[in-house]
Amino acid sequence: MLILCHNIIIRDENTPMSRQNRAGACLFSGAVLAATLGFAVYAHGTQKSPGTDSYALSARFVSANGLERGADVDIAGVKVGRVSSITLDPATQMAFVHFTLDGALHLPQDSTLTISSATLSSENALMIEPGTSSTIMPPNGMLTHTLEPTSLEQQVSNYIFGAGNLGQ
């Protein structure tokens, strides 16, 4: 079957784009680039630790279960840093958690770290309970006073029977 189409207007590809269409395309492209740049600046800002300065520390855990790169580092419920990486030491089979901490803070060497969440619905964070030692952790130091992560079952049990204390 042969169908003939008459009276169809086909745009000539050699016809230049109208000025109005070109200006609209340039304006839209500029808006997309500006939005992309704004998002990139925002994303970069959320990856930095709070404050202007930060320094690196690490901790050794039997298990880093539930903790992810980019997780918050908290002291007394306040975000003071960010987890930068989690690696496994093949010799000891222990997890090394590397994190950055706000430069204005100075942790005592006997500080205790645990992996937990503040509430049942929040993501896990690296929780720090500052110690009482007068010796301060130097930058790039290794904290060894760590507790195993609290399982969800243990958190629920603590919440039900422990007057709402999820971090213990």
For each residue, the residues with C-beta under 8 A, 3 or more apart:
1:
2:
3:
4:
5: 8
6:
7:
8: 5
9:
10:
11: 15
12: 15
13:
14:
15: 11 12
16:
17: 21 22 25
18: 21 22
19: 22 23
20: 23 24
21: 17 18 24 25
22: 17 18 19 25 26
23: 19 20 26 27
24: 20 21 27 28
25: 17 21 22 28 29
26: 22 23 29 30
27: 23 24 30 31
28: 24 25 31 32
29: 25 26 32 33
30: 26 27 33 34
31: 27 28 34 35
32: 28 29 35 36
33: 29 30 36 37
34: 30 31 37 38
35: 31 32 38 39
36: 32 33 39 40
37: 33 34 40 41
38: 34 35 41 42
39: 35 36 42 43
40: 36 37 43 44
41: 37 38 44 45
42: 38 39 45 46
43: 39 40 46 47
44: 40 41 47 48
45: 41 42 48
46: 42 43
47: 43 44 70 82
48: 44 45 54 82
49: 54 80 81 82 100 101 102
50: 79 80 81 102
51: 54 102 103 104
52: 103
53: 102 103 104
54: 48 49 51 81 100 101 102 103
55: 100 101 103 139 140
56: 84 98 99 100 101 139 140
57: 98 99 100 101 107 137 139 140 141 142 143
58: 96 97 98 99 140 141 142 143
59: 96 97 99 113 126 142 143 144 146
60: 89 92 94 95 96 97 142 143 144 146
61: 64 94 95 96 97 113 115 146 148 149
62: 94 95 146 148
63: 95 148 149
64: 61 67 86 95 97 115 149
65: 115 149
66: 115 124 149
67: 64 71 83 86 97 115 124 125 126 149
68: 71 83 86 123 124
69: 83 84 85 86
70: 47 82 83
71: 67 68 82 83 123 124 125 126
72: 79 81 82 83 123 125 126
73: 79 80 81 82 83 99 100 101 125 126 128
74: 77 78 79 80 118 125 126 127 128
75: 78 80 105 127 128 129 130
76:
77: 74 118
78: 74 75
79: 50 72 73 74
80: 49 50 73 74 75 101 102 105 128
81: 49 50 54 72 73 99 100 101 102 126
82: 47 48 49 70 71 72 73 99 100
83: 67 68 69 70 71 72 73 86 97 98 99 126
84: 56 69 98 99 100
85: 69 97 98
86: 64 67 68 69 83 95 96 97 98
87: 95 96 98
88: 93 94 95 96
89: 60 92 93 94 95 96
90: 93
91:
92: 60 89
93: 88 89 90
94: 60 61 62 88 89
95: 60 61 62 63 64 86 87 88 89
96: 58 59 60 61 86 87 88 89
97: 58 59 60 61 64 67 83 85 86 113 126
98: 56 57 58 83 84 85 86 87
99: 56 57 58 59 73 81 82 83 84 126
100: 49 54 55 56 57 73 81 82 84
101: 49 54 55 56 57 73 80 81 105 107
102: 49 50 51 53 54 80 81 105
103: 51 52 53 54 55
104: 51 53
105: 75 80 101 102
106: 136 137
107: 57 101 111 128 130 131 136 137 143
108: 111 130 131 132 133 134 135 136 137
109: 131 133 135 136 137 141 143
110: 131 132 133 145
111: 107 108 128 129 130 131 137 143 145
112: 128 129 131 145 146 147
113: 59 61 97 126 127 128 129 143 145 146 147
114: 126 127 129 146 147 148 149 150 167
115: 61 64 65 66 67 124 125 126 127 149 150
116: 124 125 127 149 150 155 166 167
117: 120 122 123 124 125 155 166
118: 74 77 122 125 166 167
119: 122 166
120: 117 152 155 156 159 166
121:
122: 117 118 119 125
123: 68 71 72 117
124: 66 67 68 71 115 116 117 149
125: 67 71 72 73 74 115 116 117 118 122
126: 59 67 71 72 73 74 81 83 97 99 113 114 115
127: 74 75 113 114 115 116 167
128: 73 74 75 80 107 111 112 113
129: 75 111 112 113 114
130: 75 107 108 111
131: 107 108 109 110 111 112 145
132: 108 110
133: 108 109 110
134: 108
135: 108 109
136: 106 107 108 109
137: 57 106 107 108 109 111 141 143
138: 141
139: 55 56 57
140: 55 56 57 58
141: 57 58 109 137 138
142: 57 58 59 60
143: 57 58 59 60 107 109 111 113 137 146
144: 59 60
145: 110 111 112 113 131
146: 59 60 61 62 112 113 114 143
147: 112 113 114
148: 61 62 63 114
149: 61 63 64 65 66 67 114 115 116 124
150: 114 115 116 154 155 158 166 167 168
151: 154 155
152: 120 155 156
153: 156 157
154: 150 151 157 158
155: 116 117 120 150 151 152 158 159 166
156: 120 152 153 159 160
157: 153 154 160 161 162
158: 150 154 155 161 162 165 166 168
159: 120 155 156 162 164 165 166
160: 156 157
161: 157 158
162: 157 158 159 165 168
163:
164: 159
165: 158 159 162 168
166: 116 117 118 119 120 150 155 158 159
167: 114 116 118 127 150
168: 150 158 162 165
